[in-house]
Amino acid sequence: MDDTSLLETGSNWAEAGSAATPRARLNFDLDVDVCVVGGGLAGLTVAREVARRGWSVVVLEARRVAWNASGRSCGLVKPGFSAAIEKIVERVGLGCAKSLWSLSEQGVAYVRQAVAEWAMPGLEPVAGCLDVATSDNSDEFVAQLALVGQEFGAEVEGWPVERVREVLKTDHYFHALHYPTAFHVHAFAYARGLAASAEHFGARIFEETPVLEIDPAGVRKRVVTPTARVRAGHVVLAANPLLRGIVPRLAETVLPVVCYGAVTAPLARLSEALTYPGGVSEGRCGDRRSRIVDGNRLMWGGATTVRPAPPAKVARRFQRDITQRYPQLGEVEITHVWAGVAGLSVHGMPQIGEMSPGVWLASAFGSHGLNTSAMAGELIAGAIVEGDDRWRLFLPYELVWAGGALGRVVGQASYWSRQLRADIAGSAARRREALRRKEAEAGAEP
């Protein structure tokens, strides 16, 4: 089955009720300063920022704006990367890691500012994000809080178990890191607003315009589509693993992963289970994510795979996950299930920078796509127009072959192993807690 086949099935809550007017297909030759390949969040951000700086820019999208992972995210916008921050420190040192973290925070600020500046329709950012622990490993929790809060100076709070369970009424969660300046938004509405903003500043966006070939030689690069050609001084590749047909060797450095989302039917007893209005990211893997939408529904995301899974199977898994954590909700009905194919690098960090003179890459944003795609777009636009060289902070993270078909197998096995270990650790922590409670109750008896 093709990686993108699931994108044509299921029911995407994010696009429900959408009446976006299709954009035209490119059918005439163009000569511009910058050509962006890919109409997802990263490509749209590049286009917006290049146009704001007065340069001519065109976006070529093979299907429609934000049709893939960009418009199918659960919408959490928080600092950080898919790679664990401790791993980043180990690889590049504390100073460089601090600078990278700062860039990720700037990505969060960019999304917030873009939404506010453009008064994007359908967007009402909701503040706060809880990174909840599913086990009682307090040493790991304290170490991460010290690194992010003290060394990096991030605005983060450590929440003890009691405070977490005041708002998330489940024994599955223990302590948490609270990011008060993080927030969540409607990802598809944000992408549409970003596209409209880019066009307002002069960017031109063409849909149903796949790129067939790129000639990167010379000062003016040549980009070939089925019905037209584009000549540009700079080309930005922002199509993630979907670059396979254009630059296969580059696409092979990204592991395509299918990320799923779902929304429940209205839940009459939702307030009995959770009252926290912000986003919730579960565990160090950050795989299971949730937030309240429409006031009485629960959006749930996770269950990453390297091959598409049937929507019905995903719905059953999400129903089980939700019921295990919040049994007080009773029977939970899933009304919408969707998927998006994201890109993940071997080291878990984004691919950002200049591959060859005038050819730029913005890819592999993994599970932190909203803030890092904004960051990447701003960095690349600044580099092209103004010579900003902050993108060089990502040079230690070179392009690494993702292993092809074998890499997918290994990646899926590694993911399942991490999730299994996390689930086992969580079960053991809950048993220990129950035993301590029982012993305390026995000791209190006369």
C-alpha beads as a LAMMPS data file, in Angstrom:
LAMMPS data file: protein, C-alpha beads

446 atoms
445 bonds

1 atom types
1 bond types

-500.0 500.0 xlo xhi
-500.0 500.0 ylo yhi
-500.0 500.0 zlo zhi

Masses

1 110.0

Atoms # bond

1 1 1 0.000 0.000 0.000
2 1 1 1.258 3.496 -0.862
3 1 1 2.321 5.676 2.058
4 1 1 -0.315 8.285 1.266
5 1 1 -3.282 5.995 0.572
6 1 1 -4.770 6.510 4.027
7 1 1 -4.857 10.243 3.406
8 1 1 -7.683 9.661 0.945
9 1 1 -9.789 7.649 3.413
10 1 1 -11.256 8.165 6.828
11 1 1 -12.761 11.448 7.980
12 1 1 -10.574 14.422 8.785
13 1 1 -12.179 16.567 11.495
14 1 1 -9.662 19.300 10.736
15 1 1 -11.111 19.810 7.268
16 1 1 -14.746 19.155 8.169
17 1 1 -16.905 21.964 6.856
18 1 1 -13.980 23.474 4.964
19 1 1 -14.913 25.319 1.799
20 1 1 -11.456 26.331 0.619
21 1 1 -11.419 27.579 -2.966
22 1 1 -8.950 25.541 -5.043
23 1 1 -5.980 27.459 -6.368
24 1 1 -5.040 27.368 -10.027
25 1 1 -2.555 24.971 -11.587
26 1 1 0.584 26.604 -12.979
27 1 1 0.253 26.628 -16.775
28 1 1 2.687 29.340 -17.795
29 1 1 6.444 29.844 -17.337
30 1 1 7.668 31.986 -14.458
31 1 1 10.898 33.690 -13.470
32 1 1 11.167 34.439 -9.729
33 1 1 13.684 34.970 -6.977
34 1 1 12.632 31.913 -4.954
35 1 1 10.743 28.741 -5.869
36 1 1 9.351 26.694 -2.975
37 1 1 8.496 23.040 -3.593
38 1 1 5.767 21.970 -1.176
39 1 1 2.753 23.822 0.236
40 1 1 2.933 22.601 3.826
41 1 1 3.705 24.722 6.873
42 1 1 7.440 25.020 6.213
43 1 1 7.040 25.966 2.560
44 1 1 4.278 28.455 3.300
45 1 1 6.360 30.084 6.031
46 1 1 9.332 30.453 3.692
47 1 1 7.062 32.007 1.060
48 1 1 5.453 34.389 3.546
49 1 1 8.778 35.583 4.928
50 1 1 10.474 35.934 1.532
51 1 1 7.492 37.920 0.227
52 1 1 7.432 40.104 3.347
53 1 1 11.037 41.003 2.588
54 1 1 10.126 42.151 -0.916
55 1 1 11.399 39.242 -3.035
56 1 1 9.316 37.376 -5.602
57 1 1 8.378 33.820 -4.621
58 1 1 6.240 31.009 -5.957
59 1 1 4.987 27.865 -4.155
60 1 1 4.404 24.698 -6.178
61 1 1 2.119 22.208 -4.416
62 1 1 1.491 18.782 -5.958
63 1 1 -2.010 18.502 -4.477
64 1 1 -3.489 21.208 -2.283
65 1 1 -2.187 23.410 0.500
66 1 1 -1.691 21.545 3.811
67 1 1 -3.314 18.354 2.494
68 1 1 -0.807 16.113 4.295
69 1 1 0.716 16.245 7.799
70 1 1 0.652 20.052 8.045
71 1 1 -3.144 20.177 8.066
72 1 1 -3.654 16.981 10.047
73 1 1 -1.680 17.760 13.195
74 1 1 -3.271 17.748 16.640
75 1 1 -2.223 21.388 16.842
76 1 1 0.099 21.480 19.863
77 1 1 2.622 24.324 19.593
78 1 1 5.407 24.014 22.157
79 1 1 9.195 24.364 22.275
80 1 1 11.562 21.491 21.629
81 1 1 12.301 18.913 18.959
82 1 1 11.497 15.271 18.270
83 1 1 14.958 14.420 19.617
84 1 1 15.207 14.330 23.418
85 1 1 16.877 17.454 24.740
86 1 1 19.427 15.373 26.688
87 1 1 20.514 13.733 23.427
88 1 1 20.947 17.141 21.830
89 1 1 23.210 18.267 24.680
90 1 1 25.274 15.078 24.350
91 1 1 25.781 15.652 20.645
92 1 1 26.395 19.398 20.320
93 1 1 27.224 20.568 23.855
94 1 1 25.291 22.710 26.291
95 1 1 25.902 26.060 24.584
96 1 1 24.763 24.981 21.127
97 1 1 21.833 23.033 22.625
98 1 1 20.721 26.182 24.419
99 1 1 20.810 28.102 21.127
100 1 1 18.794 25.381 19.378
101 1 1 16.221 25.401 22.169
102 1 1 15.950 29.177 21.823
103 1 1 15.242 28.774 18.112
104 1 1 12.482 26.295 18.901
105 1 1 10.952 28.849 21.280
106 1 1 11.133 31.441 18.522
107 1 1 9.165 29.020 16.362
108 1 1 6.408 28.966 18.987
109 1 1 6.431 32.766 19.122
110 1 1 6.278 32.947 15.315
111 1 1 3.073 30.902 15.151
112 1 1 1.464 32.980 17.901
113 1 1 2.444 36.247 16.213
114 1 1 1.343 35.118 12.754
115 1 1 -2.083 34.159 14.094
116 1 1 -2.438 37.503 15.900
117 1 1 -1.134 39.655 13.022
118 1 1 -3.356 38.139 10.400
119 1 1 -6.422 37.545 12.636
120 1 1 -6.642 34.114 11.043
121 1 1 -10.249 32.862 10.787
122 1 1 -11.124 29.763 12.804
123 1 1 -8.138 30.223 15.108
124 1 1 -8.441 30.843 18.823
125 1 1 -5.167 29.756 20.468
126 1 1 -5.655 28.052 23.834
127 1 1 -2.728 28.511 26.225
128 1 1 -0.747 25.829 28.028
129 1 1 0.722 22.397 27.477
130 1 1 1.401 19.619 29.971
131 1 1 4.123 17.059 29.285
132 1 1 2.849 14.364 31.632
133 1 1 4.880 11.453 32.995
134 1 1 3.314 8.010 32.873
135 1 1 5.585 6.613 35.582
136 1 1 6.870 7.804 38.958
137 1 1 10.517 8.292 37.898
138 1 1 11.029 11.571 39.740
139 1 1 14.820 11.667 39.174
140 1 1 14.358 11.901 35.411
141 1 1 11.664 14.518 35.900
142 1 1 13.837 16.708 38.155
143 1 1 16.808 16.450 35.780
144 1 1 14.770 17.536 32.776
145 1 1 13.170 20.391 34.713
146 1 1 16.615 21.615 35.808
147 1 1 18.045 21.426 32.289
148 1 1 15.192 23.195 30.533
149 1 1 14.203 25.584 33.282
150 1 1 17.562 26.529 34.781
151 1 1 20.201 25.931 32.114
152 1 1 18.060 27.056 29.168
153 1 1 16.007 29.635 31.058
154 1 1 12.757 28.332 29.584
155 1 1 9.408 29.314 31.055
156 1 1 8.432 25.949 32.522
157 1 1 6.862 24.748 35.755
158 1 1 7.195 21.440 37.547
159 1 1 3.783 20.094 38.548
160 1 1 3.620 17.415 41.265
161 1 1 1.299 14.436 40.968
162 1 1 -1.430 16.027 43.068
163 1 1 -1.661 19.122 40.894
164 1 1 -1.671 17.093 37.680
165 1 1 -4.531 14.921 38.906
166 1 1 -6.590 17.930 39.916
167 1 1 -7.060 18.685 36.214
168 1 1 -6.401 15.263 34.628
169 1 1 -8.399 12.881 36.772
170 1 1 -6.565 9.644 36.050
171 1 1 -4.028 7.480 37.861
172 1 1 -2.177 6.993 34.545
173 1 1 -0.422 10.341 34.958
174 1 1 2.072 11.367 37.612
175 1 1 4.151 14.584 37.601
176 1 1 4.397 16.919 34.607
177 1 1 6.269 19.784 32.987
178 1 1 3.920 22.673 32.340
179 1 1 4.714 25.094 29.520
180 1 1 2.428 28.092 30.127
181 1 1 3.475 29.888 26.926
182 1 1 2.782 26.859 24.727
183 1 1 -0.666 26.605 23.167
184 1 1 -2.798 24.686 20.733
185 1 1 -4.525 25.777 17.540
186 1 1 -6.575 24.375 14.668
187 1 1 -3.658 23.246 12.473
188 1 1 -5.512 23.220 9.162
189 1 1 -6.999 26.670 9.783
190 1 1 -3.519 27.945 10.652
191 1 1 -2.066 26.549 7.414
192 1 1 -4.857 28.135 5.351
193 1 1 -4.351 31.450 7.107
194 1 1 -0.614 31.246 6.537
195 1 1 -1.190 30.687 2.815
196 1 1 -3.564 33.648 2.615
197 1 1 -1.057 35.824 4.479
198 1 1 1.755 34.777 2.113
199 1 1 -0.413 35.699 -0.880
200 1 1 -1.253 39.043 0.707
201 1 1 2.452 39.898 0.755
202 1 1 2.855 38.904 -2.887
203 1 1 3.641 35.172 -2.895
204 1 1 2.019 33.098 -5.643
205 1 1 0.734 29.628 -4.753
206 1 1 -0.196 27.016 -7.338
207 1 1 -1.944 23.761 -6.457
208 1 1 -2.172 20.503 -8.408
209 1 1 1.279 21.372 -9.753
210 1 1 3.701 18.499 -9.118
211 1 1 7.389 19.079 -9.747
212 1 1 8.855 16.591 -12.205
213 1 1 12.463 17.689 -12.343
214 1 1 14.877 20.167 -10.793
215 1 1 18.071 21.323 -12.478
216 1 1 20.112 22.927 -9.660
217 1 1 23.058 23.953 -11.837
218 1 1 23.934 27.541 -12.513
219 1 1 22.833 30.813 -11.011
220 1 1 19.239 30.352 -12.190
221 1 1 17.818 26.954 -11.281
222 1 1 15.214 25.304 -13.485
223 1 1 12.100 23.636 -12.045
224 1 1 9.941 21.586 -14.424
225 1 1 6.215 20.883 -13.928
226 1 1 3.820 19.065 -16.298
227 1 1 2.615 22.308 -17.884
228 1 1 5.228 24.967 -17.184
229 1 1 8.758 25.774 -16.072
230 1 1 10.032 28.018 -13.318
231 1 1 13.420 29.696 -13.215
232 1 1 14.613 30.860 -9.811
233 1 1 17.739 32.010 -8.047
234 1 1 16.893 29.821 -5.054
235 1 1 14.913 26.604 -4.697
236 1 1 13.559 25.475 -1.323
237 1 1 12.679 21.779 -0.963
238 1 1 9.901 21.558 1.626
239 1 1 8.013 18.414 0.671
240 1 1 9.412 15.998 3.272
241 1 1 9.402 12.301 2.197
242 1 1 7.226 13.169 -0.807
243 1 1 10.371 14.360 -2.614
244 1 1 11.014 10.744 -3.568
245 1 1 10.124 11.224 -7.238
246 1 1 12.292 14.344 -7.605
247 1 1 15.387 13.796 -5.474
248 1 1 15.211 10.163 -4.309
249 1 1 18.584 10.150 -2.536
250 1 1 17.474 13.069 -0.405
251 1 1 14.079 11.512 0.318
252 1 1 15.854 8.375 1.535
253 1 1 17.336 10.350 4.436
254 1 1 13.832 10.720 5.903
255 1 1 11.780 7.936 7.456
256 1 1 8.124 8.410 6.455
257 1 1 5.929 7.867 9.514
258 1 1 2.145 7.825 9.528
259 1 1 0.676 9.864 12.384
260 1 1 -2.985 9.513 13.323
261 1 1 -5.580 11.772 14.870
262 1 1 -9.166 11.347 15.985
263 1 1 -12.015 13.269 17.568
264 1 1 -14.714 11.849 19.806
265 1 1 -18.409 12.553 19.736
266 1 1 -19.560 15.140 22.330
267 1 1 -18.827 13.807 25.838
268 1 1 -21.460 14.665 28.426
269 1 1 -19.138 13.737 31.299
270 1 1 -15.957 15.300 29.971
271 1 1 -15.543 17.629 32.973
272 1 1 -15.500 14.583 35.263
273 1 1 -12.357 13.391 33.497
274 1 1 -10.345 16.493 32.666
275 1 1 -10.645 20.223 33.151
276 1 1 -7.270 21.341 31.782
277 1 1 -7.955 23.461 28.664
278 1 1 -4.454 23.205 27.172
279 1 1 -2.745 20.409 25.298
280 1 1 -1.490 17.199 26.909
281 1 1 1.548 15.286 25.661
282 1 1 2.044 11.895 27.249
283 1 1 5.391 10.421 28.195
284 1 1 8.927 10.988 26.939
285 1 1 7.976 9.519 23.570
286 1 1 5.302 12.219 23.259
287 1 1 3.263 9.798 21.178
288 1 1 -0.187 10.137 22.738
289 1 1 -1.486 13.681 22.595
290 1 1 -4.849 15.111 23.509
291 1 1 -6.787 18.334 23.876
292 1 1 -10.369 19.493 24.270
293 1 1 -12.027 20.770 21.074
294 1 1 -15.459 22.268 20.455
295 1 1 -15.896 22.544 24.222
296 1 1 -17.038 18.947 24.766
297 1 1 -15.038 16.713 22.445
298 1 1 -11.645 15.136 22.959
299 1 1 -9.036 15.126 20.213
300 1 1 -6.596 12.232 20.508
301 1 1 -3.435 11.611 18.526
302 1 1 -0.687 9.027 18.342
303 1 1 -0.264 5.393 17.268
304 1 1 2.596 6.165 14.871
305 1 1 3.289 3.505 12.225
306 1 1 5.512 3.211 9.182
307 1 1 2.717 1.603 7.167
308 1 1 -0.867 2.912 6.969
309 1 1 -3.413 1.269 9.268
310 1 1 -7.170 1.038 8.576
311 1 1 -9.141 3.893 10.173
312 1 1 -11.400 1.446 12.033
313 1 1 -8.389 -0.181 13.695
314 1 1 -7.007 3.206 14.715
315 1 1 -10.399 4.196 16.155
316 1 1 -10.532 1.043 18.277
317 1 1 -7.060 1.676 19.643
318 1 1 -7.885 5.265 20.520
319 1 1 -11.143 4.205 22.183
320 1 1 -9.160 1.744 24.296
321 1 1 -6.518 4.356 25.187
322 1 1 -9.106 6.933 26.234
323 1 1 -11.201 4.464 28.238
324 1 1 -8.139 3.151 30.080
325 1 1 -7.172 6.645 31.148
326 1 1 -10.620 8.090 31.738
327 1 1 -13.059 5.272 32.563
328 1 1 -15.446 7.841 34.042
329 1 1 -16.287 8.941 30.486
330 1 1 -18.138 5.693 29.877
331 1 1 -18.513 4.515 26.292
332 1 1 -16.562 6.733 23.912
333 1 1 -17.550 7.120 20.275
334 1 1 -14.963 8.170 17.692
335 1 1 -16.541 10.242 14.921
336 1 1 -13.460 11.239 12.880
337 1 1 -10.152 9.495 12.157
338 1 1 -7.424 10.781 9.864
339 1 1 -3.730 10.371 9.131
340 1 1 -0.788 12.324 7.781
341 1 1 2.625 11.201 6.571
342 1 1 5.349 13.091 8.422
343 1 1 9.105 12.848 8.039
344 1 1 11.532 11.814 10.749
345 1 1 15.314 11.876 10.496
346 1 1 17.530 9.205 12.036
347 1 1 18.750 11.630 14.710
348 1 1 15.308 13.149 15.323
349 1 1 16.309 16.697 14.364
350 1 1 14.984 18.777 11.465
351 1 1 16.889 19.011 8.209
352 1 1 17.468 22.733 7.711
353 1 1 20.063 24.415 5.537
354 1 1 21.715 24.921 2.160
355 1 1 22.511 21.682 0.319
356 1 1 24.298 23.340 -2.587
357 1 1 24.492 26.968 -3.756
358 1 1 20.908 28.218 -3.963
359 1 1 19.259 24.898 -3.058
360 1 1 17.729 24.789 0.416
361 1 1 16.135 22.062 2.502
362 1 1 13.386 22.273 5.138
363 1 1 12.324 18.804 6.182
364 1 1 11.998 16.080 8.859
365 1 1 10.034 17.930 11.530
366 1 1 8.658 14.767 13.135
367 1 1 6.330 15.220 16.104
368 1 1 7.185 18.914 16.606
369 1 1 6.087 20.187 13.221
370 1 1 4.249 23.368 14.123
371 1 1 7.028 25.182 15.944
372 1 1 9.987 23.751 13.994
373 1 1 8.450 24.336 10.543
374 1 1 7.866 27.975 11.510
375 1 1 11.431 28.215 12.775
376 1 1 12.817 26.621 9.601
377 1 1 10.815 28.863 7.303
378 1 1 11.975 32.012 9.023
379 1 1 15.616 30.845 9.139
380 1 1 15.739 29.953 5.451
381 1 1 13.975 33.119 4.300
382 1 1 16.384 35.185 6.392
383 1 1 19.348 33.275 5.001
384 1 1 18.272 33.757 1.387
385 1 1 17.364 37.431 1.576
386 1 1 19.567 38.759 4.373
387 1 1 22.442 36.283 4.709
388 1 1 21.353 35.158 8.192
389 1 1 23.567 32.173 9.041
390 1 1 21.794 30.838 12.144
391 1 1 20.743 27.776 10.124
392 1 1 24.348 26.602 10.546
393 1 1 23.461 25.553 14.106
394 1 1 21.935 22.467 12.463
395 1 1 25.134 21.499 10.617
396 1 1 26.074 18.856 13.249
397 1 1 22.955 16.983 12.150
398 1 1 23.995 15.754 8.757
399 1 1 21.824 13.912 6.233
400 1 1 21.827 10.234 7.180
401 1 1 20.330 7.419 5.120
402 1 1 17.190 6.216 6.891
403 1 1 17.710 2.572 5.923
404 1 1 15.114 2.093 3.211
405 1 1 12.667 -0.779 3.712
406 1 1 14.826 -2.267 6.466
407 1 1 14.922 1.118 8.167
408 1 1 11.138 1.099 8.302
409 1 1 11.096 -2.303 9.931
410 1 1 13.736 -1.296 12.459
411 1 1 12.018 2.023 13.105
412 1 1 8.655 0.377 13.749
413 1 1 10.204 -2.243 16.033
414 1 1 12.088 0.459 17.949
415 1 1 8.924 2.507 18.357
416 1 1 6.901 -0.473 19.579
417 1 1 9.710 -1.375 21.978
418 1 1 9.773 2.142 23.462
419 1 1 6.015 2.169 23.833
420 1 1 6.014 -1.287 25.430
421 1 1 8.685 -0.277 27.927
422 1 1 6.762 2.909 28.729
423 1 1 3.514 0.973 29.220
424 1 1 5.222 -1.612 31.441
425 1 1 6.867 1.124 33.516
426 1 1 3.520 2.887 33.836
427 1 1 1.734 -0.272 34.971
428 1 1 4.445 -0.971 37.543
429 1 1 4.218 2.604 38.866
430 1 1 0.450 2.347 39.260
431 1 1 0.802 -0.970 41.105
432 1 1 3.364 0.544 43.469
433 1 1 1.083 3.483 44.114
434 1 1 -1.876 1.209 44.797
435 1 1 0.205 -0.876 47.192
436 1 1 1.393 2.200 49.084
437 1 1 -2.172 3.432 49.333
438 1 1 -3.334 0.075 50.640
439 1 1 -0.540 -0.055 53.205
440 1 1 -1.350 3.487 54.339
441 1 1 -5.004 2.620 54.744
442 1 1 -4.104 -0.541 56.706
443 1 1 -1.783 1.472 58.962
444 1 1 -4.503 4.007 59.636
445 1 1 -6.961 1.385 60.853
446 1 1 -7.344 1.186 64.687

Bonds

1 1 1 2
2 1 2 3
3 1 3 4
4 1 4 5
5 1 5 6
6 1 6 7
7 1 7 8
8 1 8 9
9 1 9 10
10 1 10 11
11 1 11 12
12 1 12 13
13 1 13 14
14 1 14 15
15 1 15 16
16 1 16 17
17 1 17 18
18 1 18 19
19 1 19 20
20 1 20 21
21 1 21 22
22 1 22 23
23 1 23 24
24 1 24 25
25 1 25 26
26 1 26 27
27 1 27 28
28 1 28 29
29 1 29 30
30 1 30 31
31 1 31 32
32 1 32 33
33 1 33 34
34 1 34 35
35 1 35 36
36 1 36 37
37 1 37 38
38 1 38 39
39 1 39 40
40 1 40 41
41 1 41 42
42 1 42 43
43 1 43 44
44 1 44 45
45 1 45 46
46 1 46 47
47 1 47 48
48 1 48 49
49 1 49 50
50 1 50 51
51 1 51 52
52 1 52 53
53 1 53 54
54 1 54 55
55 1 55 56
56 1 56 57
57 1 57 58
58 1 58 59
59 1 59 60
60 1 60 61
61 1 61 62
62 1 62 63
63 1 63 64
64 1 64 65
65 1 65 66
66 1 66 67
67 1 67 68
68 1 68 69
69 1 69 70
70 1 70 71
71 1 71 72
72 1 72 73
73 1 73 74
74 1 74 75
75 1 75 76
76 1 76 77
77 1 77 78
78 1 78 79
79 1 79 80
80 1 80 81
81 1 81 82
82 1 82 83
83 1 83 84
84 1 84 85
85 1 85 86
86 1 86 87
87 1 87 88
88 1 88 89
89 1 89 90
90 1 90 91
91 1 91 92
92 1 92 93
93 1 93 94
94 1 94 95
95 1 95 96
96 1 96 97
97 1 97 98
98 1 98 99
99 1 99 100
100 1 100 101
101 1 101 102
102 1 102 103
103 1 103 104
104 1 104 105
105 1 105 106
106 1 106 107
107 1 107 108
108 1 108 109
109 1 109 110
110 1 110 111
111 1 111 112
112 1 112 113
113 1 113 114
114 1 114 115
115 1 115 116
116 1 116 117
117 1 117 118
118 1 118 119
119 1 119 120
120 1 120 121
121 1 121 122
122 1 122 123
123 1 123 124
124 1 124 125
125 1 125 126
126 1 126 127
127 1 127 128
128 1 128 129
129 1 129 130
130 1 130 131
131 1 131 132
132 1 132 133
133 1 133 134
134 1 134 135
135 1 135 136
136 1 136 137
137 1 137 138
138 1 138 139
139 1 139 140
140 1 140 141
141 1 141 142
142 1 142 143
143 1 143 144
144 1 144 145
145 1 145 146
146 1 146 147
147 1 147 148
148 1 148 149
149 1 149 150
150 1 150 151
151 1 151 152
152 1 152 153
153 1 153 154
154 1 154 155
155 1 155 156
156 1 156 157
157 1 157 158
158 1 158 159
159 1 159 160
160 1 160 161
161 1 161 162
162 1 162 163
163 1 163 164
164 1 164 165
165 1 165 166
166 1 166 167
167 1 167 168
168 1 168 169
169 1 169 170
170 1 170 171
171 1 171 172
172 1 172 173
173 1 173 174
174 1 174 175
175 1 175 176
176 1 176 177
177 1 177 178
178 1 178 179
179 1 179 180
180 1 180 181
181 1 181 182
182 1 182 183
183 1 183 184
184 1 184 185
185 1 185 186
186 1 186 187
187 1 187 188
188 1 188 189
189 1 189 190
190 1 190 191
191 1 191 192
192 1 192 193
193 1 193 194
194 1 194 195
195 1 195 196
196 1 196 197
197 1 197 198
198 1 198 199
199 1 199 200
200 1 200 201
201 1 201 202
202 1 202 203
203 1 203 204
204 1 204 205
205 1 205 206
206 1 206 207
207 1 207 208
208 1 208 209
209 1 209 210
210 1 210 211
211 1 211 212
212 1 212 213
213 1 213 214
214 1 214 215
215 1 215 216
216 1 216 217
217 1 217 218
218 1 218 219
219 1 219 220
220 1 220 221
221 1 221 222
222 1 222 223
223 1 223 224
224 1 224 225
225 1 225 226
226 1 226 227
227 1 227 228
228 1 228 229
229 1 229 230
230 1 230 231
231 1 231 232
232 1 232 233
233 1 233 234
234 1 234 235
235 1 235 236
236 1 236 237
237 1 237 238
238 1 238 239
239 1 239 240
240 1 240 241
241 1 241 242
242 1 242 243
243 1 243 244
244 1 244 245
245 1 245 246
246 1 246 247
247 1 247 248
248 1 248 249
249 1 249 250
250 1 250 251
251 1 251 252
252 1 252 253
253 1 253 254
254 1 254 255
255 1 255 256
256 1 256 257
257 1 257 258
258 1 258 259
259 1 259 260
260 1 260 261
261 1 261 262
262 1 262 263
263 1 263 264
264 1 264 265
265 1 265 266
266 1 266 267
267 1 267 268
268 1 268 269
269 1 269 270
270 1 270 271
271 1 271 272
272 1 272 273
273 1 273 274
274 1 274 275
275 1 275 276
276 1 276 277
277 1 277 278
278 1 278 279
279 1 279 280
280 1 280 281
281 1 281 282
282 1 282 283
283 1 283 284
284 1 284 285
285 1 285 286
286 1 286 287
287 1 287 288
288 1 288 289
289 1 289 290
290 1 290 291
291 1 291 292
292 1 292 293
293 1 293 294
294 1 294 295
295 1 295 296
296 1 296 297
297 1 297 298
298 1 298 299
299 1 299 300
300 1 300 301
301 1 301 302
302 1 302 303
303 1 303 304
304 1 304 305
305 1 305 306
306 1 306 307
307 1 307 308
308 1 308 309
309 1 309 310
310 1 310 311
311 1 311 312
312 1 312 313
313 1 313 314
314 1 314 315
315 1 315 316
316 1 316 317
317 1 317 318
318 1 318 319
319 1 319 320
320 1 320 321
321 1 321 322
322 1 322 323
323 1 323 324
324 1 324 325
325 1 325 326
326 1 326 327
327 1 327 328
328 1 328 329
329 1 329 330
330 1 330 331
331 1 331 332
332 1 332 333
333 1 333 334
334 1 334 335
335 1 335 336
336 1 336 337
337 1 337 338
338 1 338 339
339 1 339 340
340 1 340 341
341 1 341 342
342 1 342 343
343 1 343 344
344 1 344 345
345 1 345 346
346 1 346 347
347 1 347 348
348 1 348 349
349 1 349 350
350 1 350 351
351 1 351 352
352 1 352 353
353 1 353 354
354 1 354 355
355 1 355 356
356 1 356 357
357 1 357 358
358 1 358 359
359 1 359 360
360 1 360 361
361 1 361 362
362 1 362 363
363 1 363 364
364 1 364 365
365 1 365 366
366 1 366 367
367 1 367 368
368 1 368 369
369 1 369 370
370 1 370 371
371 1 371 372
372 1 372 373
373 1 373 374
374 1 374 375
375 1 375 376
376 1 376 377
377 1 377 378
378 1 378 379
379 1 379 380
380 1 380 381
381 1 381 382
382 1 382 383
383 1 383 384
384 1 384 385
385 1 385 386
386 1 386 387
387 1 387 388
388 1 388 389
389 1 389 390
390 1 390 391
391 1 391 392
392 1 392 393
393 1 393 394
394 1 394 395
395 1 395 396
396 1 396 397
397 1 397 398
398 1 398 399
399 1 399 400
400 1 400 401
401 1 401 402
402 1 402 403
403 1 403 404
404 1 404 405
405 1 405 406
406 1 406 407
407 1 407 408
408 1 408 409
409 1 409 410
410 1 410 411
411 1 411 412
412 1 412 413
413 1 413 414
414 1 414 415
415 1 415 416
416 1 416 417
417 1 417 418
418 1 418 419
419 1 419 420
420 1 420 421
421 1 421 422
422 1 422 423
423 1 423 424
424 1 424 425
425 1 425 426
426 1 426 427
427 1 427 428
428 1 428 429
429 1 429 430
430 1 430 431
431 1 431 432
432 1 432 433
433 1 433 434
434 1 434 435
435 1 435 436
436 1 436 437
437 1 437 438
438 1 438 439
439 1 439 440
440 1 440 441
441 1 441 442
442 1 442 443
443 1 443 444
444 1 444 445
445 1 445 446
